[in-house]
């Protein structure tokens, strides 16, 4: 196992889940210093108990935590995010839409999302009406 990968993964989950080293340590029931050493890359081989505790906090498998699976594929916190990313990967229209959305303010993103949800509901209603 490359320690750099574990350090990167821990910091990824920490940022994504908005957790501090102190919170991770408390949830995993391990010392804060242990989390800090792993996060900084100073701990080369944490013990299995520590790794299992961290995987439990991040709700992932040990394979995911240690990058033992296919490392060429990006990792995500949940399956839905992975599916969305794969659908965007080869679709230039979706890429453009997402890039544009990311440039909008939060209020405008919410407005566009609301509009898209209303359009989807109308589309679903039209499909249901045709099937009846």
KELUM-983819 format. One line per 5 residues: number of its first residue (from 1); their letters; for each residue x, y, z of N, C-alpha, C. Coordinates in steps of 0.2 Angstrom, whole numbers, padded with zeros to 4 digits, always signed. Each point is the difference from the previous one (the first is absolute). Example, Ala and Ser with C-alpha at 12.3 -4.5 7.8 and 13.67 -1.06 7.14 Angstrom:
1> as> +0066,-0028,+0039,-0004,+0006,+0000,+0004,+0006,+0000  -0002,+0005,-0004,+0004,+0006,+0001,-0004,+0005,+0003
END
This chain:
1> xxxxx> +0004,-0006,+0000,-0004,+0006,+0000,+0004,+0006,+0000  -0001,+0005,-0004,+0003,+0006,+0000,-0003,+0005,+0005  +0004,+0002,+0004,-0003,+0005,+0006,-0003,+0006,-0003  +0003,+0002,-0006,-0002,+0006,-0003,-0008,+0000,-0002  -0001,-0006,-0003,-0007,-0001,-0002,-0005,+0000,+0006
6> xxxxx> +0002,-0003,+0006,-0004,+0000,+0006,-0001,+0007,+0002  +0005,+0004,+0000,+0000,+0007,+0003,-0004,+0004,-0005  +0000,-0001,-0006,-0004,+0003,-0005,-0007,-0001,+0001  -0002,-0007,+0001,-0007,-0002,+0001,-0003,+0002,+0006  +0004,+0000,+0006,-0002,+0003,+0006,-0002,+0007,-0001
11> xxxxx> +0004,+0004,-0003,-0001,+0007,-0001,-0006,+0001,-0005  -0001,-0004,-0004,-0005,+0001,-0005,-0007,-0001,+0004  +0000,-0006,+0004,-0006,-0001,+0004,-0001,+0006,+0005  +0005,+0002,+0003,+0000,+0005,+0005,-0004,+0007,-0003  +0003,+0001,-0006,-0003,+0006,-0003,-0007,-0001,-0002
16> xxxxx> -0002,-0006,-0004,-0006,-0001,-0002,-0005,-0001,+0005  +0001,-0002,+0006,-0004,-0001,+0005,+0000,+0005,+0006  +0005,+0005,-0002,+0000,+0006,+0004,+0002,-0002,+0008  +0005,-0004,+0000,+0002,-0003,+0007,+0007,+0003,+0002  +0001,+0001,+0006,+0006,+0002,+0003,+0004,-0006,+0002
21> xxxxx> +0006,+0001,+0001,+0004,-0006,+0003,-0003,-0002,+0006  -0002,+0005,+0004,-0003,-0002,+0007,-0006,-0004,-0001  -0004,+0002,-0004,-0007,-0004,-0001,+0001,-0007,-0003  +0005,+0000,-0005,+0002,-0007,-0002,+0002,-0004,+0005  +0005,+0002,+0005,+0003,-0003,+0005,-0006,-0003,+0005
26> xxxxx> -0004,+0005,+0002,-0006,-0002,+0004,-0004,-0005,-0003  -0002,+0000,-0006,-0005,-0004,-0003,+0004,-0007,-0001  +0006,+0000,-0001,+0004,-0006,-0001,+0003,-0003,+0007  -0001,+0004,+0005,+0003,-0002,+0006,+0007,-0002,+0000  +0004,+0005,-0003,+0007,-0001,-0001,+0003,+0007,+0002
31> xxxxx> +0006,+0001,+0002,+0003,+0006,+0002,+0000,+0005,-0006  +0000,+0006,+0002,+0000,+0006,-0005,+0007,+0000,-0003  +0005,-0002,+0004,+0007,+0000,-0003,+0001,-0005,-0006  -0004,-0006,+0001,+0000,-0005,-0005,-0003,+0003,-0007  -0006,+0003,+0001,-0003,+0003,-0006,+0005,+0005,-0003
36> xxxxx> +0003,+0004,+0004,+0004,+0005,-0003,+0006,-0003,-0003  +0003,-0005,+0002,+0006,-0003,-0003,-0002,-0003,-0006  -0006,-0004,-0001,-0002,-0003,-0006,-0002,+0006,-0005  -0003,+0005,+0002,-0002,+0005,-0004,+0006,+0004,-0003  +0005,+0001,+0004,+0006,+0003,-0003,+0005,-0005,-0004
41> xxxxx> -0001,-0006,+0001,+0004,-0005,-0004,+0006,-0002,+0004  +0000,+0001,+0007,+0006,-0002,+0004,-0001,-0007,+0002  -0006,-0003,+0001,-0001,-0007,+0002,+0000,-0004,-0006  +0005,-0004,-0001,+0001,-0004,-0006,-0005,-0006,+0000  -0001,-0004,+0006,-0004,-0006,+0000,-0005,+0000,+0006
46> xxxxx> -0005,+0004,+0000,-0005,-0001,+0005,-0002,-0007,+0001  -0002,-0002,+0007,-0002,-0006,+0001,-0007,-0002,-0003  -0002,-0006,+0000,-0006,-0002,-0003,-0006,+0003,+0004  +0000,+0000,+0006,-0005,+0003,+0004,-0001,+0007,-0001  +0005,+0004,-0001,-0001,+0007,-0002,-0003,+0001,-0007
51> xxxxx> +0002,-0004,-0005,-0002,+0000,-0006,-0008,-0002,-0001  -0002,-0005,+0004,-0007,-0002,+0000,-0004,+0006,+0004  +0003,+0003,+0005,-0004,+0005,+0003,-0001,+0006,-0005  +0005,+0002,-0003,+0000,+0005,-0005,-0005,-0002,-0006  +0000,-0006,-0002,-0005,-0002,-0006,-0007,+0001,+0003
56> xxxxx> -0001,-0002,+0006,-0006,+0000,+0003,-0003,+0008,+0001  +0005,+0004,+0001,-0002,+0007,+0001,-0002,+0003,-0007  +0004,-0002,-0005,-0001,+0002,-0007,-0006,-0004,-0004  -0002,-0005,+0003,-0005,-0005,-0003,+0002,-0002,-0006  +0006,-0003,+0000,+0003,-0003,-0006,+0004,-0006,+0002
61> xxxxx> +0001,-0004,-0005,+0004,-0007,+0001,+0007,+0002,+0001  +0004,-0005,+0003,+0007,+0001,+0000,+0003,+0000,-0007  -0002,-0003,-0004,+0002,+0000,-0007,+0000,+0007,-0003  -0006,+0004,+0001,-0001,+0006,-0002,+0005,+0005,+0004  +0001,-0001,+0006,+0004,+0004,+0004,+0007,+0000,-0002
66> xxxxx> +0002,-0006,-0002,+0007,-0001,-0001,+0002,+0000,-0008  -0005,+0001,-0004,+0000,+0001,-0007,+0003,-0007,-0003  -0003,-0006,+0003,+0002,-0006,-0003,-0004,-0002,-0006  -0006,+0003,-0001,-0004,-0001,-0006,+0003,+0003,-0006  -0003,+0000,-0005,+0002,+0004,-0007,+0002,+0007,+0002
71> xxxxx> +0006,+0002,+0000,+0002,+0007,+0002,+0000,+0004,-0006  -0001,-0002,-0006,-0001,+0004,-0006,-0007,+0003,+0000  -0005,-0002,+0003,-0006,+0002,+0001,-0001,+0005,+0006  -0003,+0006,-0001,+0000,+0004,+0006,-0005,-0003,+0005  +0001,+0002,+0006,-0004,-0002,+0006,-0005,+0005,+0002
76> xxxxx> -0006,-0002,+0002,-0005,+0004,+0002,-0003,-0002,+0007  -0004,+0004,+0003,-0003,-0002,+0007,-0006,-0004,-0001  -0003,+0000,-0006,-0006,-0005,+0000,-0001,-0002,-0008  -0004,-0005,+0000,-0001,-0003,-0007,-0003,+0005,-0005  -0005,+0004,+0003,-0004,+0004,-0004,+0005,+0005,-0004
81> xxxxx> +0005,+0003,+0004,+0005,+0005,-0002,+0004,-0003,-0006  +0002,-0007,+0001,+0004,-0003,-0005,-0004,-0001,-0006  -0006,-0002,+0000,-0005,-0001,-0005,+0000,+0007,-0004  -0001,+0005,+0003,-0001,+0007,-0003,+0006,+0002,-0003  +0006,-0001,+0003,+0006,+0001,-0003,+0001,-0003,-0007
86> xxxxx> -0001,-0007,+0001,+0001,-0004,-0006,-0005,+0002,-0006  -0006,+0003,+0002,-0005,+0002,-0006,+0003,+0007,-0003  +0003,+0004,+0004,+0003,+0006,-0002,+0006,-0001,-0004  +0004,-0005,+0001,+0007,-0001,-0002,+0000,+0001,-0008  -0005,-0003,-0004,+0001,+0000,-0007,-0006,+0004,-0003
91> xxxxx> -0003,+0004,+0004,-0006,+0004,-0003,+0002,+0008,+0000  +0002,+0003,-0005,+0002,+0007,-0001,-0005,+0005,+0003  -0006,-0002,-0002,-0006,+0004,+0002,+0000,+0001,+0008  +0000,-0006,+0003,+0000,+0000,+0007,+0006,+0003,+0003  +0006,-0001,-0003,+0006,+0004,+0003,-0001,+0007,-0001
96> xxxxx> -0003,+0003,-0005,-0001,+0007,-0001,-0005,+0002,+0005  -0005,-0003,+0001,-0005,+0002,+0005,+0003,+0000,+0007  +0004,-0005,+0002,+0003,+0000,+0007,+0005,+0006,+0000  +0004,+0001,-0005,+0005,+0005,+0001,-0004,+0007,+0001  -0005,+0001,-0004,-0004,+0006,+0000,-0003,+0001,+0007
101> xxxxx> -0003,-0006,+0003,-0003,+0000,+0007,+0005,+0002,+0005  +0006,-0002,-0001,+0005,+0001,+0005,+0002,+0007,+0000  -0001,+0004,-0005,+0002,+0007,+0000,-0006,+0005,+0002  -0006,-0003,+0002,-0006,+0004,+0002,+0001,+0000,+0008  -0003,+0006,+0002,-0001,+0000,+0008,-0004,-0005,+0002
106> xxxxx> +0000,-0001,+0007,-0004,-0005,+0003,-0007,+0001,-0001  -0003,+0006,+0000,-0007,+0002,-0001,-0002,-0002,-0007  +0005,+0001,-0005,-0002,-0001,-0007,+0000,-0008,-0001  +0005,-0003,+0003,+0000,-0008,+0000,-0006,-0003,+0002  -0003,+0003,+0006,-0006,-0003,+0003,-0006,+0002,-0005
111> xxxxx> +0000,+0006,-0003,-0005,+0001,-0005,+0000,-0004,-0006  +0006,-0002,-0002,+0000,-0004,-0006,-0002,-0007,+0002  +0002,-0002,+0006,-0001,-0007,+0002,-0008,-0001,+0001  -0003,+0005,+0003,-0007,+0000,+0000,-0004,+0000,-0006  +0003,+0004,-0005,-0003,+0000,-0007,+0000,-0007,-0003
116> xxxxx> +0006,-0003,+0001,+0001,-0007,-0003,-0004,-0005,+0003  -0001,+0000,+0007,-0005,-0004,+0003,-0007,+0001,-0002  -0002,+0006,-0001,-0007,+0001,-0003,-0001,-0003,-0007  +0005,+0001,-0004,+0000,-0002,-0007,+0000,-0008,+0000  +0004,-0003,+0005,+0000,-0007,+0000,-0007,-0003,+0002
121> xxxxx> -0003,+0004,+0005,-0007,-0002,+0003,-0005,+0000,-0006  +0000,+0006,-0004,-0004,+0000,-0006,+0001,-0005,-0005  +0006,-0002,-0001,+0002,-0005,-0005,-0003,-0007,+0003  +0001,-0001,+0006,-0003,-0006,+0003,-0007,-0001,+0000  -0004,+0006,+0001,-0007,+0000,+0000,-0002,-0001,-0008
126> xxxxx> +0004,+0003,-0005,-0002,-0001,-0007,+0001,-0008,-0001  +0005,-0003,+0002,+0001,-0007,-0001,-0006,-0004,+0003  -0001,+0001,+0006,-0006,-0003,+0003,-0006,+0000,-0003  -0002,+0007,-0003,-0006,+0001,-0003,+0000,-0004,-0007  +0005,-0001,-0003,+0000,-0003,-0006,-0001,-0008,+0001
131> xx> +0003,-0002,+0005,-0001,-0008,+0002,-0007,-0001,+0003  -0004,+0004,+0002,-0006,-0001,+0002,-0006,-0001,-0005
END
